[in-house]
Amino acid sequence: MDMKIPDQAKSAAITSVEKKQSAAATRFLRGPQSRFRELMMAFRAFREMISGFRKLHFVGPCVTVFGSARFQEDHPYYKFSRSVGEQLALAGFTVITGGGPGVMEAANRGAKDAGGRSVGCNIVLPMEQKSNPYLDTFVDFRYFFIRKLMLAKYSYAFVAMPGGFGTLDELFEIATLVQTGKMKGFPIVLAGTEYWGPMVNYLRETMATEGTISILDVDRFIVSDSPEEIAAQIAEAAHKQFGLTRGEWKPRWWLFERSPFPSR
C-alpha cells in the first residue's frame, strides 16, 4: 500500500534541509575549523561549482538582473523590471536573476511574456527565498560566493534594479571586477534614475572628488528609465564591442549533458 506524504510534512522536511545547509555555510565563516571539516567544505563548494557550470553552460548569452526580493506585483518597480526582462528577451538574451521573488521574479516573468529564456540562481536560505514560478531552469546554491560567480560568468551585461544590501553587494562586485580588469567592460545599467541618482551623485561628488575612485568608474554606469533603451544599449555593446554571435554550445550526450530548455 502506497503512503502519501502530506504537503505539510514535505514542506517541513525541505525547511529542515535548508536550515542544515544554511548552518553549514554559517559555520564555515566562524573561523578555522578542523582540517577534515574544511576539506569537506571545499569538496561541497567544488561540487556546487561543477553543478552550476553543467547547468548553465547551455543557457545562451545572458543578461543578469539584480534587484530586491521585497517588491510586490503591484509596485511600480516590479512592473518596470518586468518590462526590462521582456525587452531583454526580445533582444535575444537569456534573462538570469537570483531566482527569487520581487523584481527578480518580475524580470523572469517579463522574459517569459516575450517567449524568451528565463534562468534563476537561487540561494538557499532558512526563511524567505524560494524560486519564483517563471523559470525555465534554476540552480540552488548554499554559498553566496558561488552564486555570485555564476551570475557574473555567463552574462554580457548587468542590470541593477532598485534593491538593498544584496543588490549593492552584487553591483559593486561587478564594478570592481571591471575596474580592476578582471572582467571585460560589459555594460552595467542602473535602472531607475530617481532611485540610483543620489548614489551616482555621491560617487561623483564625494568619492571621485576625493580620488578614491576615478570619474571614469562613475561614467561607466548607464542610468536609464527606459526598458527599450536599456535593451538596445546592451545589444549594441554585446554585438559590436564584444562580438556576440548567435551560436551556442551544444550538449554532449557522452558527458551526460542535456539542454536546460528541452522543449525549445
KOLTI-49192 format. One line per 3 residues: their letters; for each residue x, y, z of N, C-alpha, C. Coordinates in Angstrom, 1 decimal, decimal comma, padded with zeros to 4 digits. Layout:
N
A	X:Y:Z:X:Y:Z:X:Y:Z | ...
# end
This chain:
264
MDM	000,8:-001,2:000,0:000,0:000,0:000,0:000,9:001,3:000,0 | 000,6:002,2:-001,0:001,4:003,4:-001,0:001,0:004,4:000,0 | 002,0:005,0:000,6:001,7:006,0:001,6:001,9:007,4:001,0
KIP	001,0:008,3:001,1:001,1:009,6:000,6:001,5:010,6:001,7 | 002,6:011,3:001,4:003,2:012,2:002,4:002,5:013,5:002,3 | 001,9:014,0:003,4:001,2:015,3:003,4:002,1:016,4:003,0
DQA	001,5:017,4:002,3:002,3:018,6:001,9:003,0:019,3:003,0 | 002,3:019,3:004,2:002,9:020,0:005,3:004,2:019,3:005,8 | 004,2:017,9:005,7:005,4:017,1:006,1:006,5:017,4:005,1
KSA	006,1:017,4:003,8:007,2:017,7:002,8:007,8:019,1:003,0 | 006,9:020,1:003,3:007,4:021,4:003,5:008,4:021,5:004,7 | 008,0:020,8:005,8:008,8:020,7:007,0:010,1:020,1:006,7
AIT	010,1:019,0:005,9:011,4:018,3:005,6:012,3:019,2:004,8 | 011,7:019,9:003,8:012,5:020,8:003,0:013,1:021,9:003,8 | 012,3:022,5:004,7:012,8:023,5:005,6:013,9:023,0:006,4
SVE	013,8:021,8:006,9:014,9:021,3:007,8:016,2:021,1:007,0 | 016,1:020,7:005,8:017,3:020,5:005,0:017,9:021,9:004,7 | 017,1:022,9:004,4:017,6:024,2:004,1:018,3:024,8:005,3
KKQ	017,7:024,6:006,5:018,3:025,1:007,7:019,7:024,5:007,9 | 019,8:023,2:007,7:021,1:022,5:007,9:022,1:023,0:006,9 | 021,7:023,3:005,6:022,6:023,8:004,6:023,1:025,2:005,0
SAA	022,1:026,0:005,4:022,5:027,4:005,8:023,4:027,4:007,0 | 023,2:026,5:008,0:024,0:026,3:009,2:025,4:026,0:008,8 | 025,6:025,1:007,8:026,9:024,7:007,3:027,7:025,8:006,7
ATR	027,0:026,7:005,9:027,6:027,8:005,4:028,0:028,9:006,5 | 027,1:029,0:007,5:027,4:029,9:008,5:028,6:029,5:009,4 | 028,7:028,2:009,6:029,7:027,6:010,4:031,1:027,8:009,7
FLR	031,1:027,7:008,4:032,4:027,9:007,7:033,0:029,3:007,9 | 032,1:030,3:008,2:032,6:031,7:008,4:033,0:032,0:009,8 | 032,9:031,1:010,7:033,3:031,3:012,1:034,8:031,3:012,4
GPQ	035,6:031,1:011,4:037,0:031,0:011,6:037,5:029,6:011,3 | 038,7:029,3:011,8:039,3:028,0:011,5:038,5:026,8:012,1 | 038,3:025,8:011,3:037,6:024,6:011,7:038,6:023,4:011,6
SRF	038,2:022,3:011,9:039,1:021,1:011,8:039,5:020,9:010,4 | 040,6:020,3:010,1:041,1:020,1:008,8:040,1:019,3:008,0 | 039,5:018,3:008,6:038,5:017,5:007,9:037,3:018,3:007,5
REL	036,8:019,1:008,4:035,6:019,9:008,1:035,8:020,8:007,0 | 037,0:021,5:007,0:037,3:022,4:005,9:037,5:021,7:004,6 | 038,1:020,5:004,6:038,2:019,7:003,4:036,9:019,4:002,8
MMA	035,9:019,0:003,7:034,6:018,6:003,3:033,9:019,9:002,7 | 034,1:021,0:003,3:033,5:022,3:002,8:034,1:022,5:001,4 | 035,4:022,3:001,2:036,0:022,6:-000,1:035,4:021,6:-001,2
FRA	035,1:020,4:-000,8:034,5:019,4:-001,7:033,1:019,9:-002,1 | 032,3:020,3:-001,0:031,0:020,8:-001,3:030,9:022,0:-002,2 | 031,9:022,9:-002,0:031,9:024,1:-002,8:032,3:023,7:-004,3
FRE	033,2:022,8:-004,4:033,6:022,4:-005,8:032,5:021,7:-006,5 | 031,8:020,8:-005,7:030,6:020,1:-006,3:029,6:021,1:-006,7 | 029,3:022,1:-005,9:028,3:023,1:-006,2:028,7:023,9:-007,5
MIS	030,0:024,2:-007,6:030,5:024,9:-008,8:030,3:024,1:-010,0 | 030,7:022,8:-010,0:030,5:022,0:-011,1:029,1:021,8:-011,5 | 028,2:021,7:-010,5:026,8:021,6:-010,8:026,3:022,9:-011,6
GFR	026,8:024,1:-011,1:026,4:025,3:-011,8:027,0:025,4:-013,2 | 028,2:025,0:-013,4:028,8:025,0:-014,7:028,0:024,1:-015,7 | 027,7:022,9:-015,2:027,0:022,0:-016,1:025,6:022,5:-016,5
KLH	024,9:023,1:-015,5:023,5:023,5:-015,7:023,5:024,8:-016,6 | 024,4:025,7:-016,4:024,3:027,0:-017,1:025,2:027,1:-018,3 | 025,9:026,1:-018,7:026,8:026,1:-019,9:026,0:026,3:-021,2
FVG	024,7:025,9:-021,2:024,0:025,9:-022,4:022,8:026,9:-022,4 | 022,8:027,8:-021,6:021,7:028,7:-021,5:021,7:029,9:-022,5 | 022,8:030,0:-023,2:022,9:031,0:-024,2:023,4:032,3:-023,6
PCV	023,6:033,4:-024,5:024,1:034,7:-024,0:023,1:035,3:-023,0 | 023,6:035,7:-021,8:022,7:036,1:-020,7:022,9:037,6:-020,4 | 021,9:038,1:-019,8:022,0:039,4:-019,1:021,5:039,2:-017,7
TVF	022,3:039,5:-016,7:021,9:039,4:-015,3:021,2:040,6:-014,8 | 020,0:040,3:-014,1:019,2:041,4:-013,5:019,3:041,2:-012,0 | 019,8:042,2:-011,3:019,8:042,2:-009,8:018,7:043,0:-009,3
GSA	018,3:042,8:-008,1:017,2:043,7:-007,5:016,6:043,1:-006,3 | 015,8:043,8:-005,6:015,2:043,5:-004,4:014,1:042,4:-004,5 | 014,1:041,5:-003,5:013,1:040,5:-003,4:011,8:041,0:-002,7
RFQ	011,8:042,2:-002,3:010,7:042,7:-001,4:009,5:043,4:-002,1 | 009,7:043,8:-003,4:008,6:044,5:-004,1:007,6:043,5:-004,5 | 006,3:043,9:-004,3:005,2:043,1:-004,7:004,7:043,4:-006,1
EDH	003,8:042,6:-006,6:003,4:042,7:-008,0:002,8:044,0:-008,4 | 002,2:044,7:-007,5:001,6:046,0:-007,8:002,5:047,2:-007,7 | 003,8:046,9:-007,3:004,7:048,0:-007,1:005,3:048,5:-008,5
PYY	005,5:049,8:-008,7:006,0:050,3:-010,0:007,3:049,7:-010,4 | 008,2:049,4:-009,4:009,5:048,8:-009,7:009,3:047,3:-010,2 | 008,3:046,6:-009,7:008,0:045,3:-010,2:007,6:045,4:-011,7
KFS	006,7:046,3:-012,0:006,3:046,5:-013,4:007,4:046,9:-014,3 | 008,3:047,8:-013,8:009,5:048,3:-014,5:010,4:047,1:-014,8 | 010,7:046,3:-013,8:011,6:045,1:-014,0:011,0:044,1:-015,0
RSV	009,7:043,9:-015,0:009,0:043,0:-015,9:009,2:043,5:-017,3 | 009,1:044,8:-017,5:009,3:045,4:-018,9:010,7:045,2:-019,3 | 011,7:045,4:-018,4:013,1:045,3:-018,7:013,3:043,8:-019,2
GEQ	012,8:042,8:-018,4:013,0:041,4:-018,7:012,4:041,1:-020,1 | 011,3:041,7:-020,4:010,6:041,5:-021,7:011,5:042,0:-022,8 | 012,0:043,2:-022,7:012,8:043,8:-023,8:014,1:043,1:-024,0
LAL	014,7:042,6:-022,9:016,0:041,9:-023,0:015,7:040,6:-023,8 | 014,6:039,9:-023,5:014,3:038,7:-024,2:014,0:038,9:-025,6 | 013,3:040,0:-025,9:013,1:040,4:-027,3:014,4:040,7:-028,1
AGF	015,4:041,1:-027,4:016,7:041,4:-028,0:017,5:040,1:-028,1 | 017,0:039,0:-027,7:017,7:037,7:-027,9:018,5:037,2:-026,7 | 018,4:037,9:-025,5:019,1:037,4:-024,4:018,4:036,5:-023,5
TVI	019,1:035,6:-022,8:018,5:034,9:-021,7:018,6:035,7:-020,5 | 017,4:035,9:-019,8:017,4:036,7:-018,6:017,7:035,8:-017,4 | 018,8:036,1:-016,6:019,2:035,4:-015,5:019,1:036,3:-014,2
TGG	018,5:035,7:-013,2:018,4:036,5:-011,9:018,8:035,6:-010,8 | 018,6:036,2:-009,6:018,8:035,4:-008,4:017,7:034,4:-008,1 | 016,7:034,4:-009,0:015,7:033,3:-008,9:014,6:033,5:-007,9
GPG	014,7:034,6:-007,1:013,7:034,8:-006,0:012,5:035,6:-006,4 | 011,8:036,1:-005,4:010,6:037,0:-005,7:011,0:038,4:-006,0 | 010,0:039,3:-006,0:010,2:040,7:-006,2:010,6:041,0:-007,6
VME	011,6:041,9:-007,8:012,0:042,3:-009,1:012,7:041,2:-009,9 | 013,3:040,3:-009,1:013,9:039,1:-009,8:012,8:038,3:-010,5 | 011,7:038,0:-009,8:010,6:037,4:-010,4:010,0:038,2:-011,6
AAN	010,0:039,5:-011,4:009,4:040,3:-012,5:010,2:040,2:-013,7 | 011,6:040,3:-013,6:012,4:040,2:-014,8:012,2:038,8:-015,5 | 012,2:037,7:-014,7:012,0:036,4:-015,3:010,6:036,3:-015,9
RGA	009,6:036,9:-015,3:008,3:036,9:-015,8:008,2:037,6:-017,2 | 008,9:038,8:-017,2:008,9:039,5:-018,5:009,5:038,8:-019,6 | 010,6:038,0:-019,3:011,3:037,2:-020,3:010,3:036,1:-020,8
KDA	009,5:035,5:-019,9:008,6:034,5:-020,3:007,4:035,1:-021,1 | 007,0:036,4:-020,8:006,0:037,1:-021,5:006,4:037,2:-023,0 | 007,7:037,4:-023,2:008,2:037,6:-024,6:008,5:036,3:-025,3
GGR	008,3:035,2:-024,6:008,7:033,9:-025,2:010,2:033,6:-025,1 | 010,9:034,4:-024,2:012,3:034,2:-024,1:012,7:033,2:-023,0 | 014,0:033,1:-022,8:014,5:032,2:-021,8:014,7:032,8:-020,5
SVG	014,4:032,1:-019,4:014,4:032,6:-018,1:015,1:031,6:-017,1 | 016,2:032,1:-016,4:017,0:031,3:-015,6:017,2:031,9:-014,2 | 017,3:031,1:-013,2:017,5:031,5:-011,8:018,6:030,9:-011,1
CNI	019,4:031,6:-010,4:020,4:031,1:-009,5:020,0:031,4:-008,1 | 019,3:030,5:-007,5:018,6:030,7:-006,2:019,6:030,4:-005,0 | 019,5:031,2:-004,0:020,3:031,0:-002,8:019,4:030,3:-001,7
VLP	019,9:029,2:-001,1:019,2:028,5:-000,1:019,3:029,3:001,2 | 018,1:029,8:001,7:018,0:030,5:002,9:017,1:029,8:003,9 | 017,3:029,9:005,2:016,4:029,2:006,1:015,0:029,8:006,3
MEQ	014,8:031,0:005,7:013,5:031,6:005,9:012,8:032,1:004,7 | 013,3:033,0:003,9:012,5:033,7:002,9:012,5:033,2:001,5 | 013,6:033,0:000,9:013,6:033,0:-000,6:013,4:031,6:-001,1
KSN	012,4:031,5:-002,0:012,0:030,3:-002,8:012,1:030,7:-004,3 | 012,4:029,7:-005,1:012,4:030,0:-006,6:011,1:030,5:-007,1 | 011,1:031,5:-007,9:009,9:032,0:-008,5:009,3:031,1:-009,6
PYL	008,1:031,2:-009,9:007,5:030,2:-010,8:007,7:030,6:-012,3 | 008,5:031,5:-012,6:008,7:031,9:-014,0:010,1:031,6:-014,6 | 010,6:030,4:-014,1:011,9:030,0:-014,5:011,8:028,8:-015,4
DTF	012,6:028,8:-016,5:012,8:027,6:-017,3:013,6:026,6:-016,6 | 014,7:027,1:-016,0:015,6:026,2:-015,2:016,2:027,0:-014,1 | 016,7:026,4:-013,1:017,3:027,1:-012,0:018,3:026,2:-011,3
VDF	019,2:026,8:-010,6:020,2:026,1:-009,8:020,2:026,6:-008,3 | 020,1:025,7:-007,4:020,2:026,2:-005,9:021,6:026,2:-005,4 | 021,9:027,2:-004,7:023,3:027,4:-004,1:023,2:027,6:-002,6
RYF	024,1:027,0:-001,9:024,1:027,3:-000,5:025,2:028,4:-000,2 | 026,1:028,6:-001,1:027,2:029,6:-000,8:027,0:030,8:-001,7 | 026,9:031,9:-001,1:026,7:033,2:-001,8:027,8:033,4:-002,9
FIR	029,1:033,1:-002,5:030,2:033,5:-003,4:030,1:032,7:-004,7 | 029,6:031,4:-004,6:029,5:030,6:-005,9:028,3:031,1:-006,7 | 027,2:031,5:-006,0:026,1:032,0:-006,7:026,5:033,3:-007,5
KLM	027,2:034,2:-006,8:027,7:035,4:-007,5:028,6:035,1:-008,7 | 029,4:034,1:-008,5:030,3:033,7:-009,6:029,4:033,3:-010,9 | 028,4:032,6:-010,6:027,6:032,1:-011,7:026,8:033,3:-012,4
LAK	026,3:034,2:-011,6:025,6:035,3:-012,1:026,5:036,2:-012,9 | 027,8:036,2:-012,6:028,8:037,0:-013,4:029,3:036,3:-014,6 | 029,6:035,0:-014,5:030,3:034,3:-015,5:029,6:034,2:-016,9
YSY	028,3:034,2:-016,9:027,6:033,9:-018,2:026,9:035,1:-018,8 | 027,2:036,3:-018,3:026,4:037,5:-018,7:027,3:038,4:-019,6 | 026,6:039,1:-020,5:027,2:040,1:-021,3:026,9:041,5:-020,8
AFV	026,0:041,6:-019,8:025,6:042,9:-019,2:025,0:042,6:-017,9 | 024,9:043,7:-017,1:024,3:043,6:-015,7:023,4:044,8:-015,5 | 022,2:044,5:-015,1:021,2:045,5:-014,8:020,8:045,5:-013,3
AMP	021,0:046,6:-012,7:020,7:046,7:-011,3:019,4:047,5:-011,2 | 018,3:046,7:-010,8:017,1:047,3:-010,5:017,2:047,8:-009,0 | 016,2:048,6:-008,6:016,2:049,1:-007,2:016,3:047,9:-006,2
GGF	017,2:048,0:-005,2:017,4:046,9:-004,3:018,1:047,3:-003,0 | 018,4:046,4:-002,2:019,1:046,7:-000,9:020,5:046,3:-000,8 | 020,9:045,8:000,3:022,3:045,4:000,5:022,8:044,4:-000,5
GTL	022,0:043,3:-000,7:022,4:042,3:-001,6:022,6:042,8:-003,0 | 021,7:043,7:-003,5:021,9:044,3:-004,8:023,1:045,2:-004,9 | 023,4:045,9:-003,8:024,6:046,8:-003,8:025,9:045,9:-003,8
DEL	025,8:044,8:-003,0:026,9:043,9:-003,0:027,2:043,3:-004,4 | 026,2:042,9:-005,1:026,4:042,3:-006,4:026,8:043,4:-007,4 | 026,2:044,6:-007,3:026,5:045,6:-008,2:028,0:046,1:-008,1
FEI	028,5:046,3:-006,9:029,8:046,8:-006,7:030,9:045,8:-006,9 | 030,5:044,5:-006,7:031,5:043,5:-007,1:031,7:043,5:-008,6 | 030,7:043,6:-009,4:030,8:043,6:-010,8:031,6:044,9:-011,2
ATL	031,3:046,0:-010,6:032,0:047,2:-010,9:033,5:047,1:-010,5 | 033,8:046,4:-009,4:035,2:046,3:-009,0:035,9:045,3:-010,0 | 035,3:044,3:-010,4:035,9:043,3:-011,4:036,2:044,1:-012,7
VQT	035,3:044,9:-013,1:035,6:045,7:-014,4:036,7:046,7:-014,1 | 036,6:047,4:-013,0:037,6:048,4:-012,7:039,0:047,9:-012,6 | 039,2:046,7:-012,1:040,5:046,0:-011,9:040,9:045,2:-013,1
GKM	040,1:045,2:-014,1:040,5:044,4:-015,3:040,3:042,9:-015,2 | 039,6:042,4:-014,2:039,3:041,0:-014,0:038,2:040,6:-014,9 | 037,4:041,5:-015,4:036,3:041,3:-016,2:036,3:042,3:-017,3
KGF	035,8:042,0:-018,5:035,7:042,9:-019,6:034,7:044,0:-019,2 | 034,8:045,1:-019,9:033,9:046,3:-019,6:032,5:046,1:-020,1 | 031,8:045,0:-019,6:030,4:044,8:-020,0:029,6:045,9:-019,4
PIV	028,5:046,2:-020,1:027,6:047,3:-019,7:027,0:047,0:-018,3 | 027,1:048,1:-017,4:026,5:048,0:-016,1:025,4:049,1:-016,1 | 024,1:048,6:-016,0:023,0:049,5:-016,1:022,4:049,7:-014,7
LAG	022,1:051,0:-014,3:021,4:051,3:-013,1:020,0:051,7:-013,6 | 019,0:050,8:-013,4:017,6:051,0:-013,9:016,8:051,8:-012,9 | 016,5:053,1:-013,2:015,7:053,9:-012,3:016,5:055,1:-011,9
TEY	016,4:056,2:-012,6:017,2:057,4:-012,3:016,8:058,0:-010,9 | 015,6:058,0:-010,5:015,2:058,5:-009,2:015,8:057,7:-008,1 | 015,8:056,4:-008,2:016,4:055,6:-007,1:017,9:055,6:-007,1
WGP	018,5:055,5:-008,2:020,0:055,5:-008,2:020,7:056,8:-008,3 | 019,9:057,9:-008,7:020,6:059,2:-008,9:021,3:059,7:-007,7 | 020,8:059,6:-006,4:021,6:060,1:-005,3:022,9:059,3:-005,1
MVN	022,9:058,0:-005,4:024,1:057,2:-005,2:025,1:057,7:-006,3 | 024,7:057,9:-007,5:025,6:058,3:-008,5:026,2:059,7:-008,2 | 025,4:060,6:-007,7:025,9:061,9:-007,3:026,9:061,7:-006,2
YLR	026,7:060,8:-005,2:027,7:060,6:-004,2:029,0:060,1:-004,7 | 028,9:059,1:-005,6:030,1:058,6:-006,3:030,9:059,7:-007,0 | 030,1:060,5:-007,7:030,8:061,6:-008,5:031,3:062,7:-007,6
ETM	030,5:063,2:-006,7:030,8:064,4:-006,0:031,7:064,2:-004,8 | 031,6:063,0:-004,2:032,4:062,7:-003,0:033,6:061,8:-003,3 | 033,3:060,6:-003,8:034,3:059,6:-003,9:035,3:060,0:-005,0
ATE	034,8:060,4:-006,2:035,6:060,7:-007,3:036,4:062,0:-007,0 | 035,8:063,0:-006,3:036,4:064,2:-005,9:037,6:064,0:-004,9 | 037,3:063,0:-004,0:038,4:062,7:-003,0:039,5:061,8:-003,6
GTI	039,2:061,3:-004,8:040,2:060,5:-005,5:040,2:059,0:-005,2 | 039,2:058,5:-004,4:039,2:057,1:-004,1:038,7:056,3:-005,3 | 038,0:056,9:-006,2:037,7:056,2:-007,5:038,0:057,2:-008,6
SIL	038,0:056,7:-009,8:038,2:057,6:-011,0:036,8:058,0:-011,5 | 036,7:059,2:-012,1:035,5:059,6:-012,7:035,1:058,7:-013,8 | 036,0:058,0:-014,4:035,7:057,0:-015,5:034,9:055,9:-014,9
DVD	035,2:055,5:-013,6:034,4:054,5:-012,9:033,0:054,8:-012,8 | 032,7:056,1:-012,6:031,3:056,6:-012,5:030,7:056,6:-013,8 | 031,4:057,2:-014,8:030,8:057,3:-016,1:030,5:056,0:-016,8
RFI	031,1:054,9:-016,3:030,9:053,6:-016,9:029,4:053,1:-016,7 | 028,8:053,6:-015,6:027,4:053,3:-015,4:026,4:053,9:-016,4 | 025,5:053,1:-016,8:024,4:053,6:-017,7:023,2:053,7:-016,8
VSD	022,6:054,9:-016,7:021,5:055,2:-015,9:020,3:055,5:-016,8 | 019,2:054,7:-016,7:018,1:054,9:-017,6:016,8:054,5:-016,9 | 015,7:055,1:-017,4:014,3:054,7:-017,0:013,6:054,0:-018,2
SPE	014,3:053,7:-019,3:013,6:053,1:-020,4:014,0:051,7:-020,7 | 013,1:050,7:-020,6:013,4:049,3:-020,9:013,9:049,2:-022,3 | 013,4:049,9:-023,2:013,8:049,8:-024,6:015,2:050,3:-024,8
EIA	015,5:051,4:-024,2:016,9:051,9:-024,2:017,9:051,0:-023,6 | 017,5:050,5:-022,5:018,4:049,5:-021,8:018,8:048,3:-022,6 | 017,7:047,7:-023,2:018,0:046,5:-024,1:018,8:046,9:-025,3
AQI	018,5:048,1:-025,9:019,2:048,5:-027,1:020,6:048,7:-026,9 | 021,0:049,4:-025,8:022,4:049,7:-025,5:023,1:048,4:-025,2 | 022,5:047,5:-024,4:023,2:046,2:-024,1:023,4:045,4:-025,4
AEA	022,4:045,3:-026,3:022,5:044,6:-027,5:023,6:045,2:-028,4 | 023,7:046,5:-028,5:024,7:047,1:-029,3:026,1:046,8:-028,8 | 026,3:046,9:-027,5:027,6:046,6:-026,9:028,0:045,1:-027,1
AHK	027,0:044,2:-026,9:027,3:042,8:-027,0:027,7:042,4:-028,4 | 027,1:043,0:-029,4:027,4:042,6:-030,8:028,6:043,4:-031,3 | 028,6:044,7:-031,1:029,7:045,5:-031,7:031,0:045,5:-030,9
QFG	030,8:045,6:-029,6:032,0:045,7:-028,8:032,6:044,3:-028,4 | 031,7:043,3:-028,2:032,2:042,0:-027,7:032,0:040,9:-028,7 | 031,5:041,2:-029,9:031,4:040,2:-030,9:030,5:039,0:-030,6
LTR	029,4:039,3:-030,0:028,4:038,2:-029,7:027,8:037,7:-031,0 | 027,8:036,4:-031,1:027,1:035,7:-032,2:026,0:034,9:-031,6 | 025,2:034,4:-032,5:024,0:033,6:-032,1:024,3:032,1:-031,8
GEW	025,6:031,7:-032,1:025,9:030,3:-031,8:025,9:030,0:-030,3 | 025,6:028,7:-030,0:025,5:028,3:-028,7:026,3:027,0:-028,5 | 026,7:026,7:-027,3:027,3:025,4:-027,0:026,3:024,3:-027,1
KPR	026,6:023,2:-027,6:025,7:022,1:-027,7:026,1:021,0:-026,7 | 025,0:020,4:-026,0:025,3:019,3:-025,0:025,9:018,1:-025,7 | 026,8:017,4:-025,0:027,4:016,2:-025,4:026,8:015,0:-024,6
WWL	026,2:014,1:-025,3:025,5:013,0:-024,7:026,4:012,2:-023,9 | 027,7:012,0:-024,4:028,6:011,1:-023,8:029,2:011,7:-022,5 | 028,9:013,0:-022,2:029,2:013,7:-021,0:028,0:013,8:-020,1
FER	026,9:013,1:-020,5:025,7:013,1:-019,7:025,1:014,5:-019,6 | 025,4:015,3:-020,6:024,8:016,7:-020,7:023,5:016,7:-021,4 | 022,7:017,7:-021,0:021,4:017,9:-021,7:021,1:019,4:-021,6
SPF	020,3:019,8:-022,6:019,9:021,2:-022,7:018,9:021,6:-021,5 | 019,1:022,8:-020,9:018,2:023,2:-019,9:016,8:023,6:-020,5 | 016,7:023,7:-021,8:015,5:024,0:-022,4:015,1:022,9:-023,4
PSR	014,7:021,7:-022,9:014,5:020,6:-023,8:013,3:020,8:-024,8 | 012,4:021,7:-024,5:011,3:021,8:-025,4:011,5:022,9:-026,4 | 012,7:023,6:-026,4:012,9:024,6:-027,3:013,5:024,0:-028,6
# end
